[in-house]
Amino acid sequence: MPFPRFSPPAPERGGGAPAPSGVGVSVQEADVTPASPPAAVQVRKATVRDVPTMASIINHWASQGIMLAKSHHQLYQYIRDFVVATHGDAVIGCGALHVVWEDLAEVRSVAVMKEWHGKGVGRLMLAHLLDEARDLGLPHVFALTYRQAFFAHAGFRVVSHESLPHKIWGDCLNCPKFPNCDEIAMTLDLSPDDSEDSIDEPQEE
């Protein structure tokens, strides 16, 4: 079966997980094992007011060489690609779906705050982004990542960099690791007829 479609959780009265604080780290490192986020965690489209927090979360992790840094300008420019996870009024994570071509989109910049490791927030955002891809009629999505297990759990499989179309590499020109990219390329087939095949046996390069 394909990765389950996103369903917004019902609001929770009182309780819930602790309010976020501190710096952000990559969700792909933490949310490998299945977990259910607190009902008070919501996923919505990002707004320009979210950009400072999004930049803080992403760039802390980028400073460790794990993901590509994003300037405020870049985040404003691509704000419509992004969703954020929130707990109350606080932004605790973000992620983006960037359409590359008529049949392909990239899942990128998925990250959460440190206090929310292992609580399923990353998986919740990923499910939402995959729903967006399906609603747009996109048959394929891909990710470049160091966190293979996180994406493999959602049905992504490892592919060679050379199998991806050249048009995806435009943003890589700004990466300090270009042209020697050591991220793992992974793809997911969202076509209904092929969904079983896309998750059967994640392949290693």
Contacts in CASP RR format, 6 or more apart in sequence:
PFRMAT RR
TARGET T0000
AUTHOR 0000-0000-0000
METHOD contacts of the structure
MODEL  1
MPFPRFSPPAPERGGGAPAPSGVGVSVQEADVTPASPPAAVQVRKATVRD
VPTMASIINHWASQGIMLAKSHHQLYQYIRDFVVATHGDAVIGCGALHVV
WEDLAEVRSVAVMKEWHGKGVGRLMLAHLLDEARDLGLPHVFALTYRQAF
FAHAGFRVVSHESLPHKIWGDCLNCPKFPNCDEIAMTLDLSPDDSEDSID
EPQEE
1 195 0 8 1.000
1 196 0 8 1.000
1 199 0 8 1.000
2 190 0 8 1.000
2 192 0 8 1.000
2 195 0 8 1.000
2 198 0 8 1.000
2 199 0 8 1.000
3 126 0 8 1.000
3 127 0 8 1.000
3 130 0 8 1.000
3 154 0 8 1.000
3 155 0 8 1.000
3 188 0 8 1.000
3 199 0 8 1.000
4 127 0 8 1.000
5 127 0 8 1.000
5 130 0 8 1.000
5 131 0 8 1.000
5 134 0 8 1.000
6 43 0 8 1.000
6 124 0 8 1.000
6 127 0 8 1.000
6 128 0 8 1.000
6 130 0 8 1.000
6 131 0 8 1.000
8 42 0 8 1.000
8 43 0 8 1.000
9 37 0 8 1.000
9 38 0 8 1.000
9 39 0 8 1.000
9 40 0 8 1.000
9 41 0 8 1.000
9 42 0 8 1.000
10 39 0 8 1.000
11 39 0 8 1.000
11 40 0 8 1.000
12 38 0 8 1.000
12 39 0 8 1.000
12 40 0 8 1.000
14 40 0 8 1.000
15 40 0 8 1.000
16 38 0 8 1.000
16 39 0 8 1.000
16 40 0 8 1.000
17 37 0 8 1.000
17 38 0 8 1.000
17 40 0 8 1.000
17 41 0 8 1.000
17 87 0 8 1.000
17 115 0 8 1.000
17 116 0 8 1.000
17 119 0 8 1.000
18 115 0 8 1.000
19 87 0 8 1.000
19 90 0 8 1.000
20 87 0 8 1.000
20 90 0 8 1.000
20 92 0 8 1.000
20 113 0 8 1.000
20 115 0 8 1.000
20 116 0 8 1.000
21 113 0 8 1.000
21 115 0 8 1.000
22 113 0 8 1.000
22 114 0 8 1.000
22 115 0 8 1.000
23 56 0 8 1.000
23 57 0 8 1.000
23 60 0 8 1.000
23 113 0 8 1.000
23 114 0 8 1.000
24 56 0 8 1.000
24 57 0 8 1.000
24 60 0 8 1.000
24 61 0 8 1.000
24 93 0 8 1.000
24 111 0 8 1.000
24 112 0 8 1.000
24 113 0 8 1.000
24 114 0 8 1.000
25 60 0 8 1.000
25 61 0 8 1.000
25 111 0 8 1.000
25 112 0 8 1.000
25 113 0 8 1.000
25 114 0 8 1.000
25 117 0 8 1.000
26 61 0 8 1.000
26 66 0 8 1.000
26 67 0 8 1.000
26 110 0 8 1.000
26 111 0 8 1.000
26 112 0 8 1.000
26 146 0 8 1.000
26 147 0 8 1.000
27 93 0 8 1.000
27 110 0 8 1.000
27 111 0 8 1.000
27 112 0 8 1.000
27 116 0 8 1.000
27 121 0 8 1.000
27 122 0 8 1.000
27 125 0 8 1.000
27 150 0 8 1.000
28 110 0 8 1.000
28 111 0 8 1.000
28 145 0 8 1.000
28 146 0 8 1.000
28 147 0 8 1.000
28 150 0 8 1.000
28 151 0 8 1.000
29 66 0 8 1.000
29 117 0 8 1.000
29 147 0 8 1.000
29 150 0 8 1.000
30 112 0 8 1.000
30 116 0 8 1.000
30 117 0 8 1.000
30 118 0 8 1.000
30 122 0 8 1.000
31 112 0 8 1.000
31 117 0 8 1.000
31 118 0 8 1.000
31 119 0 8 1.000
31 120 0 8 1.000
31 121 0 8 1.000
31 122 0 8 1.000
31 123 0 8 1.000
31 150 0 8 1.000
32 147 0 8 1.000
32 149 0 8 1.000
32 150 0 8 1.000
32 153 0 8 1.000
33 118 0 8 1.000
34 120 0 8 1.000
34 123 0 8 1.000
34 153 0 8 1.000
35 118 0 8 1.000
35 119 0 8 1.000
35 120 0 8 1.000
35 123 0 8 1.000
36 120 0 8 1.000
37 85 0 8 1.000
37 119 0 8 1.000
37 120 0 8 1.000
37 121 0 8 1.000
37 123 0 8 1.000
37 124 0 8 1.000
38 87 0 8 1.000
38 119 0 8 1.000
40 87 0 8 1.000
40 88 0 8 1.000
41 85 0 8 1.000
41 86 0 8 1.000
41 87 0 8 1.000
41 92 0 8 1.000
41 119 0 8 1.000
41 121 0 8 1.000
41 124 0 8 1.000
42 85 0 8 1.000
42 86 0 8 1.000
42 87 0 8 1.000
42 88 0 8 1.000
43 83 0 8 1.000
43 84 0 8 1.000
43 85 0 8 1.000
43 86 0 8 1.000
43 124 0 8 1.000
43 125 0 8 1.000
43 128 0 8 1.000
44 83 0 8 1.000
44 84 0 8 1.000
44 86 0 8 1.000
45 80 0 8 1.000
45 82 0 8 1.000
45 83 0 8 1.000
45 84 0 8 1.000
46 54 0 8 1.000
46 79 0 8 1.000
46 82 0 8 1.000
46 83 0 8 1.000
46 84 0 8 1.000
46 94 0 8 1.000
47 79 0 8 1.000
48 76 0 8 1.000
48 79 0 8 1.000
50 82 0 8 1.000
50 84 0 8 1.000
50 91 0 8 1.000
50 94 0 8 1.000
51 72 0 8 1.000
51 75 0 8 1.000
51 76 0 8 1.000
51 79 0 8 1.000
52 72 0 8 1.000
53 91 0 8 1.000
54 70 0 8 1.000
54 75 0 8 1.000
54 82 0 8 1.000
54 84 0 8 1.000
54 91 0 8 1.000
54 93 0 8 1.000
54 94 0 8 1.000
55 70 0 8 1.000
55 71 0 8 1.000
55 72 0 8 1.000
55 75 0 8 1.000
57 91 0 8 1.000
57 93 0 8 1.000
57 94 0 8 1.000
57 111 0 8 1.000
57 112 0 8 1.000
57 113 0 8 1.000
58 67 0 8 1.000
58 69 0 8 1.000
58 70 0 8 1.000
58 75 0 8 1.000
58 94 0 8 1.000
58 109 0 8 1.000
58 111 0 8 1.000
59 69 0 8 1.000
59 70 0 8 1.000
61 67 0 8 1.000
61 111 0 8 1.000
62 68 0 8 1.000
62 69 0 8 1.000
62 70 0 8 1.000
63 69 0 8 1.000
66 146 0 8 1.000
67 109 0 8 1.000
67 111 0 8 1.000
68 108 0 8 1.000
68 109 0 8 1.000
68 171 0 8 1.000
68 174 0 8 1.000
68 175 0 8 1.000
70 109 0 8 1.000
75 82 0 8 1.000
78 96 0 8 1.000
78 98 0 8 1.000
81 96 0 8 1.000
81 97 0 8 1.000
81 98 0 8 1.000
81 108 0 8 1.000
82 94 0 8 1.000
82 95 0 8 1.000
82 96 0 8 1.000
82 109 0 8 1.000
83 94 0 8 1.000
83 95 0 8 1.000
83 96 0 8 1.000
83 97 0 8 1.000
83 125 0 8 1.000
83 128 0 8 1.000
83 129 0 8 1.000
83 132 0 8 1.000
84 91 0 8 1.000
84 93 0 8 1.000
84 94 0 8 1.000
84 95 0 8 1.000
85 91 0 8 1.000
85 92 0 8 1.000
85 93 0 8 1.000
85 94 0 8 1.000
85 112 0 8 1.000
85 116 0 8 1.000
85 121 0 8 1.000
85 122 0 8 1.000
85 124 0 8 1.000
85 125 0 8 1.000
86 92 0 8 1.000
87 116 0 8 1.000
92 112 0 8 1.000
92 113 0 8 1.000
92 115 0 8 1.000
92 116 0 8 1.000
92 121 0 8 1.000
93 111 0 8 1.000
93 112 0 8 1.000
93 113 0 8 1.000
93 116 0 8 1.000
93 121 0 8 1.000
93 122 0 8 1.000
93 125 0 8 1.000
94 109 0 8 1.000
94 110 0 8 1.000
94 111 0 8 1.000
94 125 0 8 1.000
95 107 0 8 1.000
95 108 0 8 1.000
95 109 0 8 1.000
95 110 0 8 1.000
95 111 0 8 1.000
95 125 0 8 1.000
95 129 0 8 1.000
96 107 0 8 1.000
96 108 0 8 1.000
96 109 0 8 1.000
96 110 0 8 1.000
96 129 0 8 1.000
97 105 0 8 1.000
97 106 0 8 1.000
97 107 0 8 1.000
97 108 0 8 1.000
97 129 0 8 1.000
97 132 0 8 1.000
97 133 0 8 1.000
97 141 0 8 1.000
98 105 0 8 1.000
98 106 0 8 1.000
98 108 0 8 1.000
99 105 0 8 1.000
99 136 0 8 1.000
99 138 0 8 1.000
100 106 0 8 1.000
100 165 0 8 1.000
100 167 0 8 1.000
100 168 0 8 1.000
101 165 0 8 1.000
101 167 0 8 1.000
103 138 0 8 1.000
103 139 0 8 1.000
103 140 0 8 1.000
104 138 0 8 1.000
104 140 0 8 1.000
104 141 0 8 1.000
104 142 0 8 1.000
104 165 0 8 1.000
104 168 0 8 1.000
105 133 0 8 1.000
105 136 0 8 1.000
105 138 0 8 1.000
105 140 0 8 1.000
105 141 0 8 1.000
105 142 0 8 1.000
106 141 0 8 1.000
106 142 0 8 1.000
106 143 0 8 1.000
106 144 0 8 1.000
106 168 0 8 1.000
107 126 0 8 1.000
107 129 0 8 1.000
107 130 0 8 1.000
107 141 0 8 1.000
107 142 0 8 1.000
107 143 0 8 1.000
107 151 0 8 1.000
108 143 0 8 1.000
108 144 0 8 1.000
110 122 0 8 1.000
110 125 0 8 1.000
110 126 0 8 1.000
110 129 0 8 1.000
112 121 0 8 1.000
112 122 0 8 1.000
112 125 0 8 1.000
122 150 0 8 1.000
123 150 0 8 1.000
123 153 0 8 1.000
123 154 0 8 1.000
126 150 0 8 1.000
126 151 0 8 1.000
126 154 0 8 1.000
127 154 0 8 1.000
129 141 0 8 1.000
130 141 0 8 1.000
130 154 0 8 1.000
130 188 0 8 1.000
130 190 0 8 1.000
133 141 0 8 1.000
133 190 0 8 1.000
134 190 0 8 1.000
137 190 0 8 1.000
138 190 0 8 1.000
139 189 0 8 1.000
139 190 0 8 1.000
139 191 0 8 1.000
140 187 0 8 1.000
140 188 0 8 1.000
140 189 0 8 1.000
140 190 0 8 1.000
140 191 0 8 1.000
141 187 0 8 1.000
141 188 0 8 1.000
141 190 0 8 1.000
142 156 0 8 1.000
142 159 0 8 1.000
142 164 0 8 1.000
142 168 0 8 1.000
142 185 0 8 1.000
142 186 0 8 1.000
142 187 0 8 1.000
142 188 0 8 1.000
143 151 0 8 1.000
143 156 0 8 1.000
143 185 0 8 1.000
143 186 0 8 1.000
143 187 0 8 1.000
144 181 0 8 1.000
144 183 0 8 1.000
144 184 0 8 1.000
144 185 0 8 1.000
144 186 0 8 1.000
145 151 0 8 1.000
145 183 0 8 1.000
145 184 0 8 1.000
145 186 0 8 1.000
146 183 0 8 1.000
146 184 0 8 1.000
148 158 0 8 1.000
148 184 0 8 1.000
148 186 0 8 1.000
151 186 0 8 1.000
151 188 0 8 1.000
152 158 0 8 1.000
152 186 0 8 1.000
152 202 0 8 1.000
154 188 0 8 1.000
155 188 0 8 1.000
155 198 0 8 1.000
155 199 0 8 1.000
155 202 0 8 1.000
156 186 0 8 1.000
156 187 0 8 1.000
156 188 0 8 1.000
156 202 0 8 1.000
157 186 0 8 1.000
157 187 0 8 1.000
157 188 0 8 1.000
157 198 0 8 1.000
157 199 0 8 1.000
157 201 0 8 1.000
157 202 0 8 1.000
157 203 0 8 1.000
158 184 0 8 1.000
158 185 0 8 1.000
158 186 0 8 1.000
158 202 0 8 1.000
158 203 0 8 1.000
158 204 0 8 1.000
158 205 0 8 1.000
159 185 0 8 1.000
159 186 0 8 1.000
159 187 0 8 1.000
159 203 0 8 1.000
159 205 0 8 1.000
160 185 0 8 1.000
160 205 0 8 1.000
161 181 0 8 1.000
161 185 0 8 1.000
163 185 0 8 1.000
163 187 0 8 1.000
164 185 0 8 1.000
164 187 0 8 1.000
172 178 0 8 1.000
172 179 0 8 1.000
172 181 0 8 1.000
175 181 0 8 1.000
177 183 0 8 1.000
184 205 0 8 1.000
188 198 0 8 1.000
188 199 0 8 1.000
189 195 0 8 1.000
189 197 0 8 1.000
189 198 0 8 1.000
190 198 0 8 1.000
END
